[in-house]
Amino acid sequence: MPGPGRIIVHTGDGKGKTTAALGTALRASGHGLKVAIVQFIKGDWNYGEARALAACPNVELTRIGSGFTWLADDPAEPRSLAREAWTVAKEAAMSDRYDLLILDELNCALSEGYVTSGEVLAFLADKPERLSVIITGRGAPEDLIEAADTVTEMRCVKHAFQHGAPARKGIEY
């Protein structure tokens, strides 16, 4: 990946933040670039994306989380898992083995206070110059938005869930 990497943020209340990031992972993999994905909140649910990414030779997916943080029996558990994911993400970045690092749902970890904006901004300043980073999740903080090269806000106009439709395999998961 020639030149400096990009800092990209996908945020907002609409569907598609992770999907957009994973689309970029597929694009990068198709060009022979090495991709690391660290998922902060999503547990070990049977996501179609995880199954598909397993077939991509240049993509490494690490899922660390227990699912919806507000459903945790012990509030210390999601905090501990987010801190573990943050450590894994920093180690992946500083290894300089990857061209693209996706930090899926990092914005959620930020909004819950599991990781601080200061930590993320220092990380972005210290990462290898060539490394592109995509950060996803609702509620991106303003200082992260300012630090990013590209920010996309997904806005929910209408969603099947609002009308009682269940999640559909291959579409929502």
C-alpha positions as CSV (number, residue, x, y, z in Angstrom):
1,M,0.0,0.0,0.0
2,P,2.0,3.0,-1.2
3,G,2.0,6.3,0.8
4,P,0.5,7.0,4.2
5,G,-2.4,4.9,5.4
6,R,-5.8,6.3,5.9
7,I,-7.8,6.7,9.0
8,I,-11.5,5.9,8.2
9,V,-14.5,6.1,10.6
10,H,-17.9,4.5,9.9
11,T,-20.4,5.7,12.5
12,G,-24.1,6.6,12.9
13,D,-27.3,4.8,13.9
14,G,-27.8,3.1,10.6
15,K,-27.0,-0.4,9.4
16,G,-23.9,-1.1,7.4
17,K,-20.9,0.2,9.3
18,T,-19.2,-3.2,9.8
19,T,-20.4,-4.3,6.4
20,A,-18.7,-1.4,4.7
21,A,-15.4,-2.1,6.7
22,L,-15.5,-5.7,5.7
23,G,-16.1,-4.8,2.1
24,T,-12.8,-2.8,2.3
25,A,-11.2,-5.9,3.8
26,L,-12.3,-8.0,0.9
27,R,-11.0,-5.3,-1.6
28,A,-7.6,-5.2,0.2
29,S,-7.4,-9.0,0.3
30,G,-8.2,-9.1,-3.4
31,H,-5.1,-6.9,-4.0
32,G,-2.9,-9.2,-1.9
33,L,-2.8,-6.8,1.1
34,K,-2.7,-8.2,4.7
35,V,-5.7,-7.4,6.8
36,A,-6.3,-7.7,10.6
37,I,-9.8,-7.3,12.0
38,V,-10.4,-7.0,15.7
39,Q,-14.0,-7.1,16.8
40,F,-14.5,-5.4,20.2
41,I,-18.1,-6.3,21.2
42,K,-19.4,-9.0,19.0
43,G,-19.2,-12.4,20.6
44,D,-18.7,-15.7,19.0
45,W,-22.1,-15.7,17.3
46,N,-22.2,-17.6,14.0
47,Y,-21.9,-14.6,11.7
48,G,-21.8,-15.2,8.0
49,E,-19.0,-12.6,7.7
50,A,-16.8,-14.7,10.0
51,R,-17.4,-17.8,7.9
52,A,-16.6,-16.0,4.7
53,L,-13.5,-14.3,6.0
54,A,-12.1,-17.6,7.0
55,A,-11.7,-18.3,3.3
56,C,-9.7,-15.2,2.7
57,P,-6.0,-16.1,3.0
58,N,-4.8,-12.5,3.7
59,V,-7.4,-11.7,6.4
60,E,-7.1,-12.5,10.1
61,L,-10.2,-12.1,12.3
62,T,-10.0,-11.9,16.1
63,R,-13.3,-11.7,17.9
64,I,-13.1,-10.6,21.6
65,G,-16.3,-9.7,23.3
66,S,-19.3,-11.0,25.0
67,G,-22.0,-9.5,22.9
68,F,-24.3,-6.7,24.0
69,T,-22.5,-5.0,26.8
70,W,-25.7,-3.9,28.5
71,L,-26.8,-7.5,28.9
72,A,-23.6,-8.6,30.8
73,D,-24.3,-10.2,34.2
74,D,-21.0,-8.8,35.4
75,P,-20.2,-5.2,34.1
76,A,-16.5,-5.9,34.6
77,E,-16.5,-8.6,32.0
78,P,-17.1,-6.4,28.9
79,R,-14.6,-3.9,30.2
80,S,-12.0,-6.6,30.6
81,L,-12.7,-8.1,27.2
82,A,-12.5,-4.6,25.5
83,R,-9.2,-3.9,27.2
84,E,-8.0,-7.3,25.9
85,A,-9.2,-6.4,22.4
86,W,-7.4,-3.1,22.6
87,T,-4.1,-4.8,23.5
88,V,-4.5,-7.2,20.6
89,A,-5.3,-4.3,18.2
90,K,-2.2,-2.3,19.3
91,E,0.0,-5.4,19.0
92,A,-1.3,-6.1,15.5
93,A,-0.7,-2.5,14.4
94,M,2.8,-2.3,15.9
95,S,3.8,-5.6,14.4
96,D,3.8,-3.8,11.0
97,R,2.6,-7.0,9.3
98,Y,-0.6,-5.6,8.1
99,D,-1.7,-3.0,5.5
100,L,-5.2,-2.6,6.9
101,L,-6.5,-2.9,10.5
102,I,-10.2,-2.8,11.2
103,L,-11.3,-2.0,14.7
104,D,-14.9,-3.1,14.6
105,E,-17.2,-1.6,17.3
106,L,-14.3,0.4,18.9
107,N,-16.6,3.4,19.0
108,C,-18.9,1.3,21.3
109,A,-15.9,0.6,23.6
110,L,-15.2,4.3,23.6
111,S,-18.7,5.4,24.4
112,E,-18.8,2.8,27.3
113,G,-15.5,4.2,28.6
114,Y,-13.6,0.9,28.2
115,V,-11.0,2.7,26.0
116,T,-10.4,6.4,26.0
117,S,-10.2,8.8,23.1
118,G,-6.8,9.8,24.3
119,E,-5.6,6.3,24.0
120,V,-7.0,5.9,20.5
121,L,-5.6,9.3,19.3
122,A,-2.1,8.4,20.6
123,F,-2.3,5.0,18.9
124,L,-3.3,6.6,15.6
125,A,-0.4,9.1,15.9
126,D,2.1,6.2,16.7
127,K,0.9,3.6,14.2
128,P,3.1,2.6,11.3
129,E,2.6,5.3,8.6
130,R,1.6,2.9,5.9
131,L,-1.1,1.3,8.0
132,S,-4.7,2.2,7.2
133,V,-7.2,1.9,10.1
134,I,-11.0,1.6,9.9
135,I,-12.9,2.2,13.1
136,T,-16.6,1.3,13.3
137,G,-19.5,1.8,15.6
138,R,-22.1,4.2,16.7
139,G,-21.3,7.5,18.5
140,A,-17.8,8.2,17.2
141,P,-16.4,11.0,19.4
142,E,-15.7,14.4,17.8
143,D,-11.9,14.2,18.4
144,L,-11.8,10.9,16.5
145,I,-13.9,12.4,13.7
146,E,-11.5,15.3,13.5
147,A,-8.4,13.0,13.4
148,A,-9.9,10.8,10.6
149,D,-9.2,11.3,6.9
150,T,-12.6,9.9,5.9
151,V,-15.8,9.7,8.0
152,T,-19.1,8.2,6.9
153,E,-22.2,8.4,8.9
154,M,-24.8,5.7,8.3
155,R,-28.3,7.0,9.1
156,C,-31.3,4.8,9.7
157,V,-34.2,5.9,7.5
158,K,-36.2,2.8,8.0
159,H,-35.4,-0.7,9.3
160,A,-37.4,-4.0,9.2
161,F,-36.7,-4.4,12.9
162,Q,-38.9,-1.4,13.6
163,H,-41.8,-3.3,12.3
164,G,-41.1,-6.5,14.2
165,A,-39.3,-8.4,11.5
166,P,-36.7,-10.8,13.0
167,A,-33.1,-10.8,11.9
168,R,-32.6,-12.7,8.7
169,K,-29.7,-15.1,8.1
170,G,-27.4,-13.8,5.4
171,I,-28.9,-10.3,5.6
172,E,-28.5,-9.1,9.2
173,Y,-26.1,-11.7,10.4
